[in-house]
Amino acid sequence: MIHAIRVFALVALLVLTAGTLSAGLQLSQEEIKRIQDAAPATSTVKPKQPRLLLVFSFSQGYRHSAIPRASRALEILGKKTGAFETVESENLSVFRPENLKRFDGVCFNNTTQLTFEDPVLRKSLLDFITEGKGIVGIHAATDNFPTWPEGQELLGGVFEDHPWTADGTWAVKIDDPTHPLTAAFGGKGFVIKDEIYRIRQMNLRKNSRVLLGLDMKAEQNRKAKGVKSVDRDIPISWVKTYGKGRLFYCSLGHNDEVYANSAVLRHYLDGIQFALGDLQAETTPLPFDPMSFYDQRALTDLLGRISTYTHGDSRAALSGLDEFIRGVDDLPEARLRMEKQFLEFLKGSATPAGKQFICMRLALVGSEASVPQLAGMLADTATAEMALFALESIQGPAADAALQQALVVHKGRTLIGVITALGNRRVEGATAALQDLTAHPDARVAVAAVSALGKIGTPAALDALERSKKSAKGEVRSSIAHAMLACAGRMKSQGEKDRAAAVYTSLGSPDEPVAVRSAALRGTILNDPGNAAGTILTTLRSGDAALHPIAAQLVGKVPDIEGVRAIAGALPEFTPAAQAQVLASFAAYRDAGVQKAVVAATAARVPDVRIAALRTAGSMGDAGAVSTLARAAASSTGAEQKEARSSLYALRGAGVDDSILVMLPRVDGRTKVELLKATAERRITAAVPSVLQAAGNPSGPVRIESARTLKSLAGAEHLPAMIDLLTHARGETERREWELAVAAAARRIPDRARQDEAVLAAYARTKDKQARASLISVLGKIEGPASLTTLRTALKDPDPEIRLAAIRALAGWSAADPYPDLWAVAQGAKESGHRVLALRGSVRLIGLDSTSGAEQTVRRYKEAMALAPNAAERKLLLSAVGKVPSIGALRMAASYLNDAELRPEAEAAILNIAEGIADTARPETVRQLRQLMASSGNDVNVKKADALIKNIERLDDYITSWDFAGPYEEKDARLLEKSFPPEEPAAASVQWTAFRGMTDAGRPWLLECDKAFGPGDGVVYLRTNVWSPVDQKVTLEAGSDYGIKIWVNTTRVHTNSAVRNVAPGTDRVPATLQKGWNILMMKLEQGDGSWGACLRVRTPDGGKLEGIRISTTQN
Amino acid sequence: MTNRSRSTRRDFLKAASAAAVGAMGLPLFIPSSALGRSGAVAPGDRIRIGCIGVGGMGIGNMQAFLGLPGVHIVAVCDVDAKHRAEARSIVETKTGRKGVAEYNDFRELIARSDLDAVSIATPDHWHALIATAAAKAGLDIYGEKPLGYSIAEGRAIVDAVERYGIVWQTGSWQRSVRNFRYACELVRNGRIGKVHTVRVGLPSGHSISEQGGSQPAPVPEGFDYDLWLGPAPSVPYSPNRCHWNFRWISDYSGGQLTDWAGHHCDIAQWGMGTELTSPVEIEGVGNFPKAKDGLFDTAKNYRFVCTYKEGFTMIVADRLQQPKGMGVHFEGTDGWIWVDREGIDTSPKSLLTSAIGPDEIHLYRSDDHHQNFLDCVRSRAETVTPARVAHRSIMIGHLGLIAMKLGRKVRWNPETERFVNDPEADRLLSRPMRSPWHL
């Protein structure tokens, strides 16, 4: 290569750039030797003259890693055989005519997304080949020229995607076994691990000779993810002539190994020699026959199986036929042949279920050819139903005609089905016959005919309905009204508004039911938008209350704002119910006139109207509504207040916040409170100074609300002022609010280390006792780094109130750190109240301590129990003990069973603990539960204990000794279906490891895969061995969260693609154990969240199996 | 197994109804007589509801309504006598009021003259027939998702709802959960830039509840099996065919895909603001089981790509084929938002506390799905999940199913609701109904 570059550098400086890729390639000597060894020793033909091949390796899109290897391979191919020399370039200007003319051929080496938007380059490349030179494309070369279809077609097509990915091994067939370019493969198909492209062919089969293609009858190729049923012709390699020149393309070459494959290298070499004009080869296109995929035998076989199908049988043949249809249904010829066979099938002696299935499929693929036979099936009620499914669906006039003829022949259900089919197909020719049937003595037939006319919906159908209506009664008559509404809707959408209007008018008659009149009124209003407002007004002013709801609802559809204003102006004239509904409809308009009416309605007499007005004001209003809403919120309660508030919070428009800001200082009392709330809800941070001012208001509620607002809005800069307000708070409630507000503002400081600074400073300088206690409380809420030290000191403060505040603050701490401090207080404080509070805090913190073991926790609870001054405290303690899943806790709780006062708590704790520790101390747990049952007077607890014992006993035999392999993860794969090494024949090489994922004390049977392997998608295999004394039938009782498969001695006995919660024994699988050791393997699929399974071996009827042994090592 | 699966719809309903008591006032009341449904005045001025289909979800919805103020459940209807007896006993126990009527046939319930609304929770193949009949009677409807068994049946429901001006709420209750609304508001307000991809992860496989086998068996006493089948093809009864498991059988449902598209595709459409339109190209692959058990035949694994002319792609797949599993994952130029029943997550994280200002886009706010229906029955306003929106949500599931059944790309016209020059695909828009049933 270096030599070639130097030679070329002398003739065209332009070509070379520093970016030449080969410079970055460090192929090892070994790799080079592999290519060297694989390359043919001699070329198939001697070049007619020295040949120079341009290897172009520049990508404007994805850069393939194979590029340098391909360059080297091409260089070696040329050099070793003497067929050509190569020059590599990454500079597009090499395609300028003056540069290109020196070459005999160009190879696009995995280039992607080359735009070639310079017309000079496009013409140069086309001239180059037209005038007799050669073009070669390797792998990604079809992924170029996105804006140049002519260039895409030159290569044969354009890349779409590659369902056959680089990690798969795919079967390749030879399209032309005698072609000189396929001699490289001995003319025989082969398999190769490589990435294969699906391209959009561009006249490829018309102007090129395809040499290799994917064998789309091969199962592995069909099963690749993303393969479509229309994927039949997937060409890989082809040649063509173009003007006087030639093109050779091969899509192989993504993977490195391909470049050391001697057959592929020979194919490249022959292809290049063809393109260079040295190797003569046929280029006339070979036809591709998609019908070769129509497997007559397969279809016959499937139909044979379906001919004996009855309900309850396996559906395998049915789904096989669906798969078959999917595979060929884009081929008209295939559809016709298939249909013919379906019709033969229907003539034969197949089961009714088989025939029904075929009829349902004819509904999807049948043509007019099926019509006569299907029509014949109407004669027999046993086959009429299935035939109708198909007949209704088959397009074309033949089915229309057959159905019309059937109208006069059939009766009962078949007749109704025929009528319905005609209606759904909108067969206008059936109108007259259907009108006759509206007078049929069987009302079901008549109603079906009416409904069919409604669907046909033509003026003639409408006429027919109107004629029928005169004499119709009951159910038929009301169905006519509905059908006329359907017709009128169609007329309206087709511009026949007058005809529609007439229908709506006639159906507005008071004789009609309210639903019909409502629909008719709606039709009238929407049909004539110009008069919509007038019609609505008239209706709402009328006493016809039944029509008010629909009229009110349609206010939102009035097209002219004047009309809406007129309705708004008349609002007080309507009934309260209608007013409320009209107000809801006003939400669609943002108009000052309408808004005025809405605002006025907020003062209406009827609460429902006020509420509706308040709600609408929120969605349509602007700054002008602030005052109304704030005052409404201030003066109301309940639902009305809720509505006023949420509307105030939702008001839109630039001026709303400003209005609130302006109004806030000017009002007092409840209105001020409401505005403060709005300030917080709307996050008007600019209002903080005003809120701070309000905090000094003489009214308590205003001050409290100010504190709450600042809790939402204030930042660090406001802390000093807020601390000041806190220290001057009046009354307990207000002080609590300020404590919360100050803590919230402090916690908003991003630097955790500085959050408590201001409060600590204030504490240090404050003398007032109450203020100091408050600041301590705040420190307990901030939990800043220095807070703890200060609070510990405060525990020793001379003032009991300060000490009390510190105890409270520490008792609420979010971690166990202050436990020793509180415990000391609990033991030693003078004041009994302090001791009790500290004790409660201690108990709480013991439970928070995740670092100490169960033993230590129980010991601390026992110590605390000794200090507990009364039964109430001891009860609290026992319930805390009940949360510790340990045998020590169980014994501790059990020791209080004889204390009449504490007994209920002790029982509850025992039950709670027993649920948590079942596996570690099963016998003792059962003993303690039995003791509880024997002595308890509480039936509920006895039942619970009994259930727990049963549960523990139920756990018998669940297998806990397993080895695992995996997890195997693969993005987007159907993991349960996909085969991984443990289920492959060569499973011996799989690495098995002891499974340790049984941590759920409450469910000892549970194999917790997520604990063992972590969450995420994947599958894992678990394996163990079962020794059986005899050959015997057994039941495997298994459970899993997601998909599960089970094998016994490499035979798969169970598959369940489940999504559920793992529970014991949800899957009961019959299996056979041989005498001696049996291998038991489970495959478990994971989805999201937890991932577990369980399995035990029982007798076929679920009983205990004697004499079996479980071992991962067979000993 | 996860909380997301554990928090079943029924749990939600319980929580929702518990929360509703007290939290929700009775904002607007207009009695039945004023609505003019029937001229009858409802005692105590309550909304009078009949519940059609009171197994699984139907019972859940009924209990949710029972927990709300201003409701009378006056009648229950189910083709299974056990279901309706249980439902009636629940109502009578809860309200201490006897006289709840039981019906086998929904037509008799709808014919009552004293109803304001019905709640419909039947298998999918019944939705359109019952809903259109109720709409013709002028009844407001709380209807379970998916809207229709087919696109055509969904369209029939939308047309009837609009023609009769009734109030419709779809059981896509995720719209009444804060996280979902918030996620959609973040997307609508451009917090993650321009969204180019939405990934929708739905459950995979079948969650089958064994009911006693797939073999044909005698129809149990008290179960009107022919009425249960209704418009679906005649086949012999098997226990596993009916009740919960109907949804794995293509005669009655589209499987997990259509069972859930009304939830997560609905949220995806809400976030993208494409609630009243549809994708224009759909392509994907489904794995239809070779049902050995003889019954369940809907797609277990499925993945399809929807291209919208609005300039984004929606990838709908079972959770095993989605990088983030279950939920809706909006991917934009400036970040992403993931939301599911388990929670919400965003990148950047700061979005989680990003407030939606008063002047930004606020989506329809409903905090209780059943209460929202009742409010709208009174105000005549549109619910948070009206039929025309639900129709578009479930359409995505149906379109995906059709593309997968055909095994090829299909092109769709959202305006005409037909495929583009594709009569073969158009055939899958509806399934004929077994006589004597018709819309």
Interface residues (C-beta under 8 A of the other chain):
Chain A: K225 G226 V227 K228 S229 V230 H311 G312 D313 S314 R315 A316 L318 S319 G320 D322 E323 R326 G327 D329 D330 A353 Q356 M360 A363 L364 V365 E385 M386 L388 F389 E392 S393 Q395 R413 T414 I416 G417 I419 T420 A421 G423 N424 R444 A448 S451 A452 H482 L485 A486 G489 P513 V514 A515 S518 A519 R522 G523 A545 A546 L547 H548 P549 I550 A552 Q553 L554 T575 A577 A580 Q581 A584 S585 A587 D608 I611 A612 R615 G638 A639 K642 E643 Y649 A650 L651 R652 G653 A654 V656 D657 R682 R683 K971 D972 R974 L975 E977 D1017 D1041 Y1042 G1043 S1057 A1058 V1059 R1060 N1061 V1062 E1085 G1087 D1088 G1089 S1090 G1092
Chain B: M1 T2 N3 R4 S5 R6 G25 L26 P27 L28 F29 I30 P31 S33 A34 L35 G36 R37 S38 G39 A135 K136 A137 G138 D159 R163 Y164 G165 P203 S204 G205 H206 S207 I208 S214 Q215 P216 P233 S234 V235 P236 S238 E283 V285 N287 F288 P289 K290 A291 K292 D293 G294 L295 D297 K300 N301 R303 R319 L320 Q321 P323 G325 M326 A355 G357 P358 D359 H362 R378 S379 R380 A381 K405 L406 G407 R408 P423 E424 R427 L428 S430 R431 P432 M433 R434 S435 P436 H438 L439
